Amino acid sequence: MSIFDHVSLKTTRLEETQGFYEAALAALGINKRFYVEREEGGVAGFGRERVELFIGGVQGPEPTPVHVAFRAKNREEVEEFHAAALTAGGTDNGAPGIRPKYHENYYAAFVIDPAGNNVEAVFQGPA
């Protein structure tokens, strides 16, 4: 179980960023569960069984980028996430593979989303 109830990312490029997450997270079984328009900008909610990620639009300069990692069920999901994220407009920040500096079974891929965030999919079990 996650230690977080939810995470909220903000962007001035909501439409593009929302589309990126819709495509990239589908590979991990995470889907857009809602979208609402608000005065300050729209908000999209993503999750598997419940909403755990919010992508919200903001006015002004692009917020400071963050790093967020999504748990994959296996190495294949990590690879599917990476491919889908690149197709959806992400920039490669680390192809799927073992990251031995973390531990021997840390299999991850990294992509920069349209808002500049470092997005990771990771599977930490044996192959």
Secondary structure as GFF3:
##gff-version 3
##sequence-region A 1 127
A	DSSP	beta_strand	7	11	.	.	.	ID=ss1
A	DSSP	alpha_helix	14	26	.	.	.	ID=ss2
A	DSSP	beta_strand	31	36	.	.	.	ID=ss3
A	DSSP	beta_strand	43	47	.	.	.	ID=ss4
A	DSSP	beta_strand	51	57	.	.	.	ID=ss5
A	DSSP	beta_strand	67	71	.	.	.	ID=ss6
A	DSSP	alpha_helix	75	87	.	.	.	ID=ss7
A	DSSP	beta_strand	91	98	.	.	.	ID=ss8
A	DSSP	beta_strand	107	112	.	.	.	ID=ss9
A	DSSP	beta_strand	118	123	.	.	.	ID=ss10
###
